[in-house]
Amino acid sequence: MPEDLSFIRGVTQAALHMERAGRGGRTVTTITLKPEIGQKSMELMAKAMRQGLGCGSHIEDAKIVIQGDNRERAKIWLEKHGVKRVV
C-alpha cells in the first residue's frame, strides 16, 4: 500500500457502531475516532479500509462509514494498524 498510514498509531480509541436507520434498510458500520484526525487522513484511512476489507467506504459527519455489518473485521483491521483501543 503506497500511502503512509503511520498516523493511525496516534488514534487512541475507535468506536464501532452498526446503523440501519435512515439508510433505506441497508446496514452500515460507522467508525468514530478519538482524537479526531484531519479530513485528508480520514480519506486515506477510508480508502485503506475499503481495500483491506473489500467493501465500500466513505466519510460522513467526521465518521468513516463502511458498507455492511463489518464490526468484527474492522476491529481486527484497526488493531492490526495500531489503534490502541477499539470499542
Backbone as XML, in Angstrom:
<?xml version="1.0"?>
<chain id="A" units="angstrom">
  <residue number="1" name="MET">
    <atom name="N" x="0.850" y="-1.182" z="0.000"/>
    <atom name="CA" x="0.000" y="0.000" z="0.000"/>
    <atom name="C" x="0.891" y="1.239" z="0.000"/>
  </residue>
  <residue number="2" name="PRO">
    <atom name="N" x="0.815" y="2.100" z="-0.998"/>
    <atom name="CA" x="1.749" y="3.210" z="-1.133"/>
    <atom name="C" x="1.544" y="4.334" z="-0.122"/>
  </residue>
  <residue number="3" name="GLU">
    <atom name="N" x="0.339" y="4.524" z="0.400"/>
    <atom name="CA" x="0.100" y="5.631" z="1.322"/>
    <atom name="C" x="0.744" y="5.338" z="2.668"/>
  </residue>
  <residue number="4" name="ASP">
    <atom name="N" x="1.194" y="6.406" z="3.332"/>
    <atom name="CA" x="1.761" y="6.282" z="4.663"/>
    <atom name="C" x="0.627" y="6.344" z="5.681"/>
  </residue>
  <residue number="5" name="LEU">
    <atom name="N" x="0.367" y="5.233" z="6.359"/>
    <atom name="CA" x="-0.725" y="5.163" z="7.325"/>
    <atom name="C" x="-0.217" y="5.222" z="8.758"/>
  </residue>
  <residue number="6" name="SER">
    <atom name="N" x="0.964" y="5.771" z="8.981"/>
    <atom name="CA" x="1.541" y="5.818" z="10.318"/>
    <atom name="C" x="0.716" y="6.690" z="11.271"/>
  </residue>
  <residue number="7" name="PHE">
    <atom name="N" x="-0.084" y="7.624" z="10.742"/>
    <atom name="CA" x="-0.911" y="8.482" z="11.584"/>
    <atom name="C" x="-1.947" y="7.676" z="12.368"/>
  </residue>
  <residue number="8" name="ILE">
    <atom name="N" x="-2.275" y="6.468" z="11.917"/>
    <atom name="CA" x="-3.280" y="5.651" z="12.595"/>
    <atom name="C" x="-2.798" y="5.280" z="14.000"/>
  </residue>
  <residue number="9" name="ARG">
    <atom name="N" x="-1.497" y="5.142" z="14.196"/>
    <atom name="CA" x="-0.974" y="4.794" z="15.520"/>
    <atom name="C" x="-1.263" y="5.876" z="16.551"/>
  </residue>
  <residue number="10" name="GLY">
    <atom name="N" x="-1.523" y="7.097" z="16.091"/>
    <atom name="CA" x="-1.850" y="8.193" z="17.008"/>
    <atom name="C" x="-3.287" y="8.182" z="17.479"/>
  </residue>
  <residue number="11" name="VAL">
    <atom name="N" x="-4.119" y="7.339" z="16.886"/>
    <atom name="CA" x="-5.520" y="7.231" z="17.298"/>
    <atom name="C" x="-5.565" y="6.384" z="18.563"/>
  </residue>
  <residue number="12" name="THR">
    <atom name="N" x="-6.129" y="6.955" z="19.636"/>
    <atom name="CA" x="-6.164" y="6.230" z="20.903"/>
    <atom name="C" x="-7.416" y="5.379" z="21.056"/>
  </residue>
  <residue number="13" name="GLN">
    <atom name="N" x="-8.511" y="5.761" z="20.382"/>
    <atom name="CA" x="-9.754" y="4.999" z="20.517"/>
    <atom name="C" x="-10.564" y="5.076" z="19.231"/>
  </residue>
  <residue number="14" name="ALA">
    <atom name="N" x="-11.183" y="3.960" z="18.894"/>
    <atom name="CA" x="-12.106" y="3.903" z="17.764"/>
    <atom name="C" x="-13.377" y="3.232" z="18.249"/>
  </residue>
  <residue number="15" name="ALA">
    <atom name="N" x="-14.518" y="3.880" z="18.030"/>
    <atom name="CA" x="-15.819" y="3.325" z="18.431"/>
    <atom name="C" x="-16.538" y="2.836" z="17.178"/>
  </residue>
  <residue number="16" name="LEU">
    <atom name="N" x="-16.953" y="1.577" z="17.198"/>
    <atom name="CA" x="-17.654" y="0.958" z="16.073"/>
    <atom name="C" x="-19.133" y="0.834" z="16.403"/>
  </residue>
  <residue number="17" name="HIS">
    <atom name="N" x="-19.983" y="1.230" z="15.455"/>
    <atom name="CA" x="-21.431" y="1.122" z="15.635"/>
    <atom name="C" x="-22.059" y="0.606" z="14.357"/>
  </residue>
  <residue number="18" name="MET">
    <atom name="N" x="-23.075" y="-0.231" z="14.507"/>
    <atom name="CA" x="-23.858" y="-0.670" z="13.361"/>
    <atom name="C" x="-25.093" y="0.223" z="13.281"/>
  </residue>
  <residue number="19" name="GLU">
    <atom name="N" x="-25.411" y="0.708" z="12.079"/>
    <atom name="CA" x="-26.587" y="1.555" z="11.876"/>
    <atom name="C" x="-27.404" y="1.030" z="10.712"/>
  </residue>
  <residue number="20" name="ARG">
    <atom name="N" x="-28.699" y="1.214" z="10.816"/>
    <atom name="CA" x="-29.598" y="0.851" z="9.738"/>
    <atom name="C" x="-30.606" y="1.977" z="9.480"/>
  </residue>
  <residue number="21" name="ALA">
    <atom name="N" x="-30.902" y="2.764" z="10.499"/>
    <atom name="CA" x="-31.921" y="3.810" z="10.405"/>
    <atom name="C" x="-31.519" y="4.889" z="9.403"/>
  </residue>
  <residue number="22" name="GLY">
    <atom name="N" x="-32.458" y="5.281" z="8.561"/>
    <atom name="CA" x="-32.228" y="6.356" z="7.605"/>
    <atom name="C" x="-31.376" y="5.968" z="6.423"/>
  </residue>
  <residue number="23" name="ARG">
    <atom name="N" x="-31.192" y="4.694" z="6.194"/>
    <atom name="CA" x="-30.332" y="4.241" z="5.107"/>
    <atom name="C" x="-31.058" y="3.281" z="4.170"/>
  </residue>
  <residue number="24" name="GLY">
    <atom name="N" x="-32.362" y="3.377" z="4.141"/>
    <atom name="CA" x="-33.146" y="2.561" z="3.223"/>
    <atom name="C" x="-33.072" y="1.075" z="3.532"/>
  </residue>
  <residue number="25" name="GLY">
    <atom name="N" x="-32.899" y="0.722" z="4.805"/>
    <atom name="CA" x="-32.839" y="-0.676" z="5.189"/>
    <atom name="C" x="-31.472" y="-1.307" z="5.063"/>
  </residue>
  <residue number="26" name="ARG">
    <atom name="N" x="-30.520" y="-0.561" z="4.542"/>
    <atom name="CA" x="-29.166" y="-1.104" z="4.389"/>
    <atom name="C" x="-28.387" y="-0.932" z="5.688"/>
  </residue>
  <residue number="27" name="THR">
    <atom name="N" x="-27.546" y="-1.883" z="5.977"/>
    <atom name="CA" x="-26.740" y="-1.864" z="7.196"/>
    <atom name="C" x="-25.360" y="-1.292" z="6.884"/>
  </residue>
  <residue number="28" name="VAL">
    <atom name="N" x="-24.885" y="-0.414" z="7.777"/>
    <atom name="CA" x="-23.534" y="0.125" z="7.663"/>
    <atom name="C" x="-22.865" y="0.075" z="9.030"/>
  </residue>
  <residue number="29" name="THR">
    <atom name="N" x="-21.552" y="0.126" z="9.029"/>
    <atom name="CA" x="-20.766" y="0.219" z="10.253"/>
    <atom name="C" x="-20.106" y="1.589" z="10.259"/>
  </residue>
  <residue number="30" name="THR">
    <atom name="N" x="-20.303" y="2.350" z="11.347"/>
    <atom name="CA" x="-19.669" y="3.663" z="11.448"/>
    <atom name="C" x="-18.512" y="3.573" z="12.440"/>
  </residue>
  <residue number="31" name="ILE">
    <atom name="N" x="-17.471" y="4.319" z="12.137"/>
    <atom name="CA" x="-16.265" y="4.325" z="12.962"/>
    <atom name="C" x="-15.971" y="5.766" z="13.353"/>
  </residue>
  <residue number="32" name="THR">
    <atom name="N" x="-15.981" y="6.041" z="14.657"/>
    <atom name="CA" x="-15.655" y="7.346" z="15.192"/>
    <atom name="C" x="-14.292" y="7.254" z="15.858"/>
  </residue>
  <residue number="33" name="LEU">
    <atom name="N" x="-13.398" y="8.173" z="15.523"/>
    <atom name="CA" x="-12.024" y="8.137" z="16.023"/>
    <atom name="C" x="-11.790" y="9.216" z="17.068"/>
  </residue>
  <residue number="34" name="LYS">
    <atom name="N" x="-10.975" y="8.869" z="18.078"/>
    <atom name="CA" x="-10.549" y="9.852" z="19.074"/>
    <atom name="C" x="-9.052" y="9.707" z="19.241"/>
  </residue>
  <residue number="35" name="PRO">
    <atom name="N" x="-8.274" y="10.768" z="19.191"/>
    <atom name="CA" x="-8.687" y="12.108" z="18.795"/>
    <atom name="C" x="-9.004" y="12.137" z="17.309"/>
  </residue>
  <residue number="36" name="GLU">
    <atom name="N" x="-9.825" y="13.097" z="16.919"/>
    <atom name="CA" x="-10.195" y="13.205" z="15.512"/>
    <atom name="C" x="-8.953" y="13.500" z="14.674"/>
  </residue>
  <residue number="37" name="ILE">
    <atom name="N" x="-8.945" y="12.966" z="13.471"/>
    <atom name="CA" x="-7.841" y="13.211" z="12.553"/>
    <atom name="C" x="-8.356" y="14.102" z="11.426"/>
  </residue>
  <residue number="38" name="GLY">
    <atom name="N" x="-7.467" y="14.654" z="10.646"/>
    <atom name="CA" x="-7.852" y="15.563" z="9.571"/>
    <atom name="C" x="-8.628" y="14.878" z="8.459"/>
  </residue>
  <residue number="39" name="GLN">
    <atom name="N" x="-9.278" y="15.679" z="7.640"/>
    <atom name="CA" x="-10.104" y="15.168" z="6.543"/>
    <atom name="C" x="-9.284" y="14.327" z="5.562"/>
  </residue>
  <residue number="40" name="LYS">
    <atom name="N" x="-8.108" y="14.814" z="5.201"/>
    <atom name="CA" x="-7.265" y="14.084" z="4.256"/>
    <atom name="C" x="-6.842" y="12.731" z="4.834"/>
  </residue>
  <residue number="41" name="SER">
    <atom name="N" x="-6.479" y="12.715" z="6.116"/>
    <atom name="CA" x="-6.095" y="11.462" z="6.766"/>
    <atom name="C" x="-7.280" y="10.509" z="6.843"/>
  </residue>
  <residue number="42" name="MET">
    <atom name="N" x="-8.472" y="11.040" z="7.118"/>
    <atom name="CA" x="-9.673" y="10.188" z="7.161"/>
    <atom name="C" x="-9.949" y="9.566" z="5.799"/>
  </residue>
  <residue number="43" name="GLU">
    <atom name="N" x="-9.763" y="10.350" z="4.744"/>
    <atom name="CA" x="-9.985" y="9.826" z="3.395"/>
    <atom name="C" x="-8.980" y="8.712" z="3.070"/>
  </residue>
  <residue number="44" name="LEU">
    <atom name="N" x="-7.716" y="8.909" z="3.468"/>
    <atom name="CA" x="-6.709" y="7.864" z="3.260"/>
    <atom name="C" x="-7.060" y="6.601" z="4.040"/>
  </residue>
  <residue number="45" name="MET">
    <atom name="N" x="-7.520" y="6.790" z="5.277"/>
    <atom name="CA" x="-7.878" y="5.643" z="6.104"/>
    <atom name="C" x="-9.100" y="4.913" z="5.547"/>
  </residue>
  <residue number="46" name="ALA">
    <atom name="N" x="-10.093" y="5.662" z="5.083"/>
    <atom name="CA" x="-11.286" y="5.045" z="4.489"/>
    <atom name="C" x="-10.905" y="4.248" z="3.243"/>
  </residue>
  <residue number="47" name="LYS">
    <atom name="N" x="-10.001" y="4.793" z="2.450"/>
    <atom name="CA" x="-9.561" y="4.091" z="1.243"/>
    <atom name="C" x="-8.822" y="2.806" z="1.604"/>
  </residue>
  <residue number="48" name="ALA">
    <atom name="N" x="-7.939" y="2.890" z="2.600"/>
    <atom name="CA" x="-7.191" y="1.711" z="3.025"/>
    <atom name="C" x="-8.125" y="0.647" z="3.597"/>
  </residue>
  <residue number="49" name="MET">
    <atom name="N" x="-9.141" y="1.065" z="4.348"/>
    <atom name="CA" x="-10.109" y="0.109" z="4.894"/>
    <atom name="C" x="-10.943" y="-0.501" z="3.781"/>
  </residue>
  <residue number="50" name="ARG">
    <atom name="N" x="-11.303" y="0.302" z="2.816"/>
    <atom name="CA" x="-12.079" y="-0.192" z="1.668"/>
    <atom name="C" x="-11.305" y="-1.299" z="0.958"/>
  </residue>
  <residue number="51" name="GLN">
    <atom name="N" x="-10.005" y="-1.084" z="0.752"/>
    <atom name="CA" x="-9.177" y="-2.081" z="0.084"/>
    <atom name="C" x="-8.914" y="-3.284" z="0.978"/>
  </residue>
  <residue number="52" name="GLY">
    <atom name="N" x="-8.670" y="-3.038" z="2.254"/>
    <atom name="CA" x="-8.342" y="-4.119" z="3.171"/>
    <atom name="C" x="-9.517" y="-5.013" z="3.526"/>
  </residue>
  <residue number="53" name="LEU">
    <atom name="N" x="-10.712" y="-4.426" z="3.612"/>
    <atom name="CA" x="-11.893" y="-5.192" z="3.994"/>
    <atom name="C" x="-12.721" y="-5.645" z="2.802"/>
  </residue>
  <residue number="54" name="GLY">
    <atom name="N" x="-12.456" y="-5.093" z="1.632"/>
    <atom name="CA" x="-13.199" y="-5.492" z="0.442"/>
    <atom name="C" x="-14.640" y="-5.033" z="0.459"/>
  </residue>
  <residue number="55" name="CYS">
    <atom name="N" x="-14.882" y="-3.824" z="0.973"/>
    <atom name="CA" x="-16.244" y="-3.286" z="0.995"/>
    <atom name="C" x="-16.169" y="-1.782" z="0.748"/>
  </residue>
  <residue number="56" name="GLY">
    <atom name="N" x="-17.296" y="-1.185" z="0.437"/>
    <atom name="CA" x="-17.340" y="0.247" z="0.175"/>
    <atom name="C" x="-17.167" y="1.058" z="1.447"/>
  </residue>
  <residue number="57" name="SER">
    <atom name="N" x="-16.633" y="2.266" z="1.315"/>
    <atom name="CA" x="-16.494" y="3.156" z="2.466"/>
    <atom name="C" x="-16.514" y="4.604" z="1.996"/>
  </residue>
  <residue number="58" name="HIS">
    <atom name="N" x="-16.908" y="5.483" z="2.909"/>
    <atom name="CA" x="-16.865" y="6.911" z="2.647"/>
    <atom name="C" x="-16.829" y="7.659" z="3.972"/>
  </residue>
  <residue number="59" name="ILE">
    <atom name="N" x="-16.654" y="8.982" z="3.892"/>
    <atom name="CA" x="-16.616" y="9.837" z="5.070"/>
    <atom name="C" x="-17.962" y="10.548" z="5.188"/>
  </residue>
  <residue number="60" name="GLU">
    <atom name="N" x="-18.504" y="10.589" z="6.408"/>
    <atom name="CA" x="-19.794" y="11.239" z="6.643"/>
    <atom name="C" x="-19.802" y="11.794" z="8.067"/>
  </residue>
  <residue number="61" name="ASP">
    <atom name="N" x="-19.932" y="13.099" z="8.213"/>
    <atom name="CA" x="-20.002" y="13.760" z="9.526"/>
    <atom name="C" x="-18.854" y="13.355" z="10.457"/>
  </residue>
  <residue number="62" name="ALA">
    <atom name="N" x="-17.622" y="13.451" z="10.000"/>
    <atom name="CA" x="-16.416" y="13.122" z="10.768"/>
    <atom name="C" x="-16.390" y="11.667" z="11.214"/>
  </residue>
  <residue number="63" name="LYS">
    <atom name="N" x="-17.063" y="10.787" z="10.471"/>
    <atom name="CA" x="-17.053" y="9.354" z="10.739"/>
    <atom name="C" x="-16.708" y="8.621" z="9.454"/>
  </residue>
  <residue number="64" name="ILE">
    <atom name="N" x="-16.075" y="7.473" z="9.600"/>
    <atom name="CA" x="-15.858" y="6.593" z="8.459"/>
    <atom name="C" x="-17.030" y="5.633" z="8.420"/>
  </residue>
  <residue number="65" name="VAL">
    <atom name="N" x="-17.672" y="5.522" z="7.270"/>
    <atom name="CA" x="-18.828" y="4.638" z="7.106"/>
    <atom name="C" x="-18.436" y="3.541" z="6.127"/>
  </residue>
  <residue number="66" name="ILE">
    <atom name="N" x="-18.542" y="2.281" z="6.576"/>
    <atom name="CA" x="-18.263" y="1.156" z="5.683"/>
    <atom name="C" x="-19.534" y="0.343" z="5.503"/>
  </residue>
  <residue number="67" name="GLN">
    <atom name="N" x="-19.690" y="-0.215" z="4.335"/>
    <atom name="CA" x="-20.911" y="-0.937" z="3.995"/>
    <atom name="C" x="-20.972" y="-2.275" z="4.717"/>
  </residue>
  <residue number="68" name="GLY">
    <atom name="N" x="-22.159" y="-2.614" z="5.184"/>
    <atom name="CA" x="-22.390" y="-3.902" z="5.833"/>
    <atom name="C" x="-22.046" y="-3.883" z="7.308"/>
  </residue>
  <residue number="69" name="ASP">
    <atom name="N" x="-22.410" y="-4.956" z="7.986"/>
    <atom name="CA" x="-22.080" y="-5.117" z="9.399"/>
    <atom name="C" x="-20.700" y="-5.750" z="9.471"/>
  </residue>
  <residue number="70" name="ASN">
    <atom name="N" x="-19.686" y="-4.912" z="9.456"/>
    <atom name="CA" x="-18.293" y="-5.373" z="9.443"/>
    <atom name="C" x="-17.562" y="-4.971" z="10.714"/>
  </residue>
  <residue number="71" name="ARG">
    <atom name="N" x="-18.262" y="-4.977" z="11.850"/>
    <atom name="CA" x="-17.640" y="-4.548" z="13.101"/>
    <atom name="C" x="-16.451" y="-5.426" z="13.488"/>
  </residue>
  <residue number="72" name="GLU">
    <atom name="N" x="-16.602" y="-6.731" z="13.413"/>
    <atom name="CA" x="-15.509" y="-7.625" z="13.812"/>
    <atom name="C" x="-14.310" y="-7.494" z="12.881"/>
  </residue>
  <residue number="73" name="ARG">
    <atom name="N" x="-14.570" y="-7.473" z="11.580"/>
    <atom name="CA" x="-13.471" y="-7.343" z="10.619"/>
    <atom name="C" x="-12.780" y="-5.988" z="10.757"/>
  </residue>
  <residue number="74" name="ALA">
    <atom name="N" x="-13.566" y="-4.925" z="10.984"/>
    <atom name="CA" x="-12.989" y="-3.592" z="11.148"/>
    <atom name="C" x="-12.161" y="-3.525" z="12.431"/>
  </residue>
  <residue number="75" name="LYS">
    <atom name="N" x="-12.631" y="-4.163" z="13.493"/>
    <atom name="CA" x="-11.885" y="-4.182" z="14.756"/>
    <atom name="C" x="-10.520" y="-4.828" z="14.556"/>
  </residue>
  <residue number="76" name="ILE">
    <atom name="N" x="-10.493" y="-5.957" z="13.888"/>
    <atom name="CA" x="-9.224" y="-6.651" z="13.624"/>
    <atom name="C" x="-8.307" y="-5.772" z="12.786"/>
  </residue>
  <residue number="77" name="TRP">
    <atom name="N" x="-8.848" y="-5.117" z="11.761"/>
    <atom name="CA" x="-8.059" y="-4.255" z="10.885"/>
    <atom name="C" x="-7.472" y="-3.079" z="11.674"/>
  </residue>
  <residue number="78" name="LEU">
    <atom name="N" x="-8.290" y="-2.442" z="12.501"/>
    <atom name="CA" x="-7.830" y="-1.289" z="13.281"/>
    <atom name="C" x="-6.744" y="-1.692" z="14.276"/>
  </residue>
  <residue number="79" name="GLU">
    <atom name="N" x="-6.944" y="-2.814" z="14.968"/>
    <atom name="CA" x="-5.939" y="-3.270" z="15.932"/>
    <atom name="C" x="-4.633" y="-3.619" z="15.228"/>
  </residue>
  <residue number="80" name="LYS">
    <atom name="N" x="-4.738" y="-4.222" z="14.062"/>
    <atom name="CA" x="-3.548" y="-4.585" z="13.281"/>
    <atom name="C" x="-2.743" y="-3.338" z="12.884"/>
  </residue>
  <residue number="81" name="HIS">
    <atom name="N" x="-3.446" y="-2.228" z="12.654"/>
    <atom name="CA" x="-2.780" y="-0.997" z="12.223"/>
    <atom name="C" x="-2.431" y="-0.058" z="13.368"/>
  </residue>
  <residue number="82" name="GLY">
    <atom name="N" x="-2.568" y="-0.518" z="14.633"/>
    <atom name="CA" x="-2.035" y="0.240" z="15.739"/>
    <atom name="C" x="-2.992" y="1.077" z="16.558"/>
  </residue>
  <residue number="83" name="VAL">
    <atom name="N" x="-4.303" y="0.952" z="16.350"/>
    <atom name="CA" x="-5.252" y="1.685" z="17.195"/>
    <atom name="C" x="-5.219" y="1.019" z="18.567"/>
  </residue>
  <residue number="84" name="LYS">
    <atom name="N" x="-5.059" y="1.835" z="19.616"/>
    <atom name="CA" x="-4.841" y="1.298" z="20.949"/>
    <atom name="C" x="-6.080" y="0.666" z="21.568"/>
  </residue>
  <residue number="85" name="ARG">
    <atom name="N" x="-7.259" y="1.233" z="21.357"/>
    <atom name="CA" x="-8.486" y="0.727" z="21.985"/>
    <atom name="C" x="-9.614" y="0.773" z="20.967"/>
  </residue>
  <residue number="86" name="VAL">
    <atom name="N" x="-10.264" y="-0.363" z="20.749"/>
    <atom name="CA" x="-11.384" y="-0.453" z="19.822"/>
    <atom name="C" x="-12.595" y="-0.925" z="20.626"/>
  </residue>
  <residue number="87" name="VAL">
    <atom name="N" x="-13.649" y="-0.099" z="20.651"/>
    <atom name="CA" x="-14.877" y="-0.456" z="21.400"/>
    <atom name="C" x="-16.059" y="-0.498" z="20.474"/>
  </residue>
</chain>
